[in-house]
Amino acid sequence: MARLLKDKTLIDTWTAFLEEHYKSEIESIALEYPEKRSLYFDYWDIDRVDPKLTEMLINQPYKAIFNAEEALENIDVAVENKLKLHFRVVNLPDTNKIVIRKIRANHLGTFVAVEGLVKKRTEVRPKLQVGAFQCQKCGAVLRMEQEEDILKEPSECYEDQGGCGRVSSFELLTNLSEHIDSQKIEIQENPEELRGGAQPERISVYLEDDLVGILEAGDRVIINGILHSQQRRRGQSQLKLTSFNKVMDAYSIERQEHAFEEVEVTPEDEKEILKISKDPEIYTKMKGSIAPTIYGMDVEKDSLVLQLFGGMPKTAPDGTEIRGDIHMLLVGDPGTAKSQLLAYMHRLAPRSVLASGSASTRAGLTAAAVRDTEFGEGQWTIEGGAMVLANDGLACIDEFDKMNDEARGSMHEAMEQQQISVAKAGLTATLKSKCSVLAAANPKQGRLNEYKSLPGQINIQTALLSRFDLIFSIKDKPNETTDTRLSKHILRTHRGIEIAENILKCEKTEYPTEERDALLENIKPVFEPEFLRKYVAYGKRNIFPVLTDEAADAIREYYVKVRRRSDDNDSVPFTPRQLECFVRLAEASARVRLSNKATIDDAKRAIFIVTQYLKRVGTDPETGNFDIDILETGVTHSQQKRMNTIYDIISNLGKSSDEGADTEDIVTEAEIAGIGKEETEDSIKHLVKDKQIFKMPKGGYKTNV
Ligand SMILES: [Zn+2]
């Protein structure tokens, strides 16, 4: 292969080019050789000097790169050892950037740029580059360059390498062979290129030498390299098939370090964005741009707007990272539009991933380390799940309550520290999950019971629940006025969609123009999704709000006031976690109007939203008081008090009987203490669940001492 590629004239052309334009770069890399052994070239720097070279690079990349690397060896620099440098080109023209799903046979063998998200990566493995083979007849050691995946052995004992010339059998001497680090990764299309619910397509990429070990699942990259086909094999016998897989050999990697790079904001866009940010109605208009076909849900939509923009990440004095991303959970009766809201936000938010807690992929919601026979060819492979792929974006997770125990285990870390640690079989990795979470869950009993505390009604541990900044319970509560308004809205929406579809189909409709316009207006977002994405991207890139003293005071005062109010009944309504939540929401609110100052108004908006949330979720249904105990422990303060009383009763009754306290006796004693039968039974259930009491064989209860 090498002999076929070598082209004396081409080497001379490259040598002249390098001497003239890259001499100093080569000299400086020589000082750090072999730690540094790659020289990077901007495509356009070559193109400016000699477009024939770039043309060859695109169409005959193996030949162009092989001879360029030969030329690199010719450059005379003052070092003892001969340099063996990699020639790596970046910044290819747009015409050579291809989307994975559009890769065709005519791209094979050409130099292209493929953009995507790292979905999987194998461990780093040494790969045989030059094999040393010993002849079993004469003992001569022959060297064979390896260019394929399958080991290539000498066909005879080559005389030109000092061998006996006979057909022989050979033994591979690994310690005399040359190896190179290699790694395989899988790239998947970026989620924002998939609007409309298409499944992402993927491609396998081979990395070698200094390109290995630098990428992790969830990284956004542009891989520049050569596409080729790989024969598919089947079964134990590795039967060769006539169909081929598309794979890529990477020649350089460009990382996308910053979020929202893929959302382009032109100077004209910027002008428009700045103008709109001054609109006094900006918050109403933002809300009007979120899922207009879904009726009402004002607080939820206000919160979703703030979630899109997010607060500021911080580092505490002790080094702890405090996230700026806002996590939100919607719990509701079936049919309350939770899933639709999720789907809408998924389409709207830049860098968003939609997943379900019940989906049973191996990587699932977080990440997995698996021994991958198909992709990894038996090697350990790290695969990123939804939280990793949504890094720097939004993870929309439906059926959050349905996820398996393994996912639950890593979800705490994923949501709070915003990273996922994987350690298995000596393979360790830390994957980033810096994303906001928008989750939805169904109540355990099918429907929400507003007389019971929320945490007891959903199948999510309280510790995980407390990771959410905002939890909204969405009730489908019969109410005549809202019902009429809701059904009107639904009907109008449906007709609106129908008309919109008709217009798209035949561009005319029999509705009177005025009515038609009114109906269409009804389902139109105030800002088009594309513009909103630009606005959000602009805000996240350029605006970094800080709380004003006034705003900080307002939040502190509110916090202290509510804490004091609850001192009377000694429950703790707020934890520092809630305080962080106020700050995040206030910062996000400032970002909505592109202000670097989070003012008292932003603080008030945050307080209003948290109050709405606590009113519905964090309130003890019996006393009406805010009670964050509910979120932290799953039981309200009143419930806890009752449980203590019942525990004492069981403890007393249990002393006088070997079979434990009889349920009827407990109920009677509890009634004297002012606790009803149903509440008593509820307390017993909780006490058993907490393992504070246990049931005796004959049905009585004893305390667990
Ligand atoms: Zn021999």
Residues whose N, C-alpha, C, O or C-beta is under 5 A from the ligand:
A	BS01	ZN	C135 K137 C138 G139 A140 C157 G163 C164 G165
